[in-house]
Amino acid sequence: NEEGVVELDSCCMHGPTRTAGSVGGVRNIKNVSLVANAVRQHTGHVMLVGEGAERFAVAQGFPRENLLTEKSRKDWLLWKETHSDWWGPGLASSDWRKRFRPATHADEWKSRIQRMEEIAAAIGIPPEDRMESIRSVIYPPTGTTHCSALNEKGEMSGCTTTSGLAWKIPGRVGDSPIIGAGCYTDQEVGSAGAIGSGEENIKVAGAHTIIENMRRGMSPLDAGMDTIKRIVRNYNGDKERLQFVDMVYYILRKDGTYAGVSLWEGYSADHHHMIAIHDGTKRLEKTANLFEGPSQDWPPIRLARH
């Protein structure tokens, strides 16, 4: 987060028992998906957050660890000297354009990169790592993973886990640990999960919406695309703003039919969104996308597309 502290979130659902567990804003504990499962198995609660979740994890035998690697610490120092990303109007605000930081001239952009290289050197980032660190500052990384599973007995489960947005305001929790947004499993229907713009997914209760769409007879592909279109409707189809929204849904129906759907093709022209499948043969397949081209990073650096 913006204070240099790693905060993790996760949730899981077990189809056969119709149980769920979730943790949010957990510090100093590495495998938070296992902590979420422990909440499901060993408490009468569904969600624990913050210090309480950390204390619960320790009581369950999970060791406290320093999760901030030396590389990440230096990347954070580089960000701290050059940015403050999450304070100010968001995409839903009428003042969202005030967040633009366009590189209008090549010389201006080159000067900015050079300054960041100087700071990176002063911090002690090795020369071979500096451009990667600069990129992580300009384009804040995320790290969300979802997995839905169906075994030979027809039993289904789902799990989503994340470190959330880089440089986020401390305490920010996105969609990943939210049952019905980041993950939802219904043994009678299927399982779905999400990665991408967490705030936008929460507003459409994405994973739950997909499951309910399939319950009404939609295919996994159509159920996912309908949910993507709900996000689009929240911005009245305004692509100038939607270019900064990235959303991917992974969907598995109880009969084994699956789909991966996305708002945009990928993060860049050469980085397409993919879905990983293992039904006896492991492989990657491209997601079906609503809009052509890549999404853009928020807060914005480049000029908006028209």
MOKAMO-V115534 format. One record per backbone hydrogen bond with DSSP energy under -0.5 kcal/mol. NH is the residue of the N-H (numbers start at 0). CO is the residue of the C=O. If there is no record, write none. Layout:
nh=NH co=CO
nh=NH co=CO
This chain:
nh=1 co=167
nh=3 co=0
nh=7 co=25
nh=8 co=161
nh=9 co=22
nh=10 co=159
nh=11 co=20
nh=12 co=157
nh=13 co=18
nh=14 co=12
nh=14 co=155
nh=17 co=13
nh=17 co=14
nh=18 co=13
nh=20 co=11
nh=21 co=45
nh=22 co=9
nh=23 co=47
nh=25 co=7
nh=31 co=29
nh=33 co=30
nh=34 co=30
nh=35 co=31
nh=36 co=32
nh=37 co=33
nh=38 co=34
nh=39 co=35
nh=40 co=36
nh=41 co=37
nh=42 co=38
nh=47 co=21
nh=49 co=23
nh=51 co=48
nh=52 co=48
nh=53 co=49
nh=54 co=50
nh=55 co=51
nh=56 co=52
nh=57 co=53
nh=58 co=54
nh=59 co=55
nh=60 co=57
nh=61 co=56
nh=64 co=27
nh=66 co=64
nh=68 co=66
nh=72 co=68
nh=73 co=69
nh=74 co=70
nh=75 co=71
nh=76 co=72
nh=77 co=73
nh=78 co=74
nh=79 co=75
nh=80 co=76
nh=81 co=77
nh=81 co=78
nh=82 co=78
nh=92 co=89
nh=95 co=92
nh=97 co=94
nh=98 co=95
nh=99 co=96
nh=100 co=299
nh=102 co=300
nh=103 co=101
nh=108 co=104
nh=109 co=105
nh=110 co=106
nh=111 co=107
nh=112 co=108
nh=113 co=109
nh=114 co=110
nh=115 co=111
nh=116 co=112
nh=117 co=113
nh=118 co=114
nh=119 co=115
nh=120 co=116
nh=121 co=117
nh=122 co=118
nh=123 co=119
nh=124 co=119
nh=128 co=125
nh=129 co=125
nh=129 co=126
nh=132 co=128
nh=133 co=129
nh=134 co=130
nh=135 co=131
nh=136 co=132
nh=137 co=133
nh=138 co=134
nh=139 co=137
nh=144 co=160
nh=146 co=158
nh=148 co=156
nh=150 co=154
nh=153 co=150
nh=156 co=148
nh=157 co=12
nh=158 co=146
nh=159 co=10
nh=160 co=144
nh=161 co=8
nh=165 co=140
nh=167 co=164
nh=171 co=168
nh=177 co=174
nh=178 co=176
nh=179 co=182
nh=180 co=177
nh=181 co=174
nh=181 co=177
nh=182 co=177
nh=183 co=191
nh=185 co=189
nh=188 co=185
nh=189 co=185
nh=190 co=251
nh=191 co=183
nh=192 co=249
nh=193 co=181
nh=194 co=247
nh=196 co=245
nh=197 co=195
nh=200 co=196
nh=201 co=197
nh=202 co=198
nh=203 co=199
nh=203 co=200
nh=204 co=200
nh=204 co=201
nh=205 co=200
nh=206 co=180
nh=207 co=179
nh=208 co=204
nh=209 co=205
nh=210 co=206
nh=211 co=207
nh=212 co=208
nh=213 co=209
nh=214 co=210
nh=215 co=211
nh=216 co=213
nh=217 co=212
nh=222 co=218
nh=223 co=219
nh=224 co=220
nh=225 co=221
nh=226 co=222
nh=227 co=223
nh=228 co=224
nh=229 co=225
nh=230 co=226
nh=231 co=227
nh=232 co=228
nh=233 co=229
nh=234 co=230
nh=234 co=231
nh=235 co=232
nh=236 co=231
nh=237 co=234
nh=238 co=236
nh=240 co=237
nh=241 co=237
nh=242 co=238
nh=243 co=240
nh=244 co=241
nh=247 co=194
nh=248 co=260
nh=249 co=192
nh=250 co=258
nh=251 co=190
nh=252 co=256
nh=253 co=188
nh=255 co=252
nh=258 co=250
nh=260 co=248
nh=261 co=287
nh=262 co=246
nh=264 co=292
nh=265 co=292
nh=266 co=270
nh=267 co=270
nh=270 co=267
nh=272 co=264
nh=274 co=284
nh=276 co=282
nh=278 co=280
nh=282 co=276
nh=284 co=274
nh=286 co=272
nh=287 co=259
nh=288 co=286
nh=289 co=261
nh=290 co=262
nh=294 co=265
nh=295 co=242
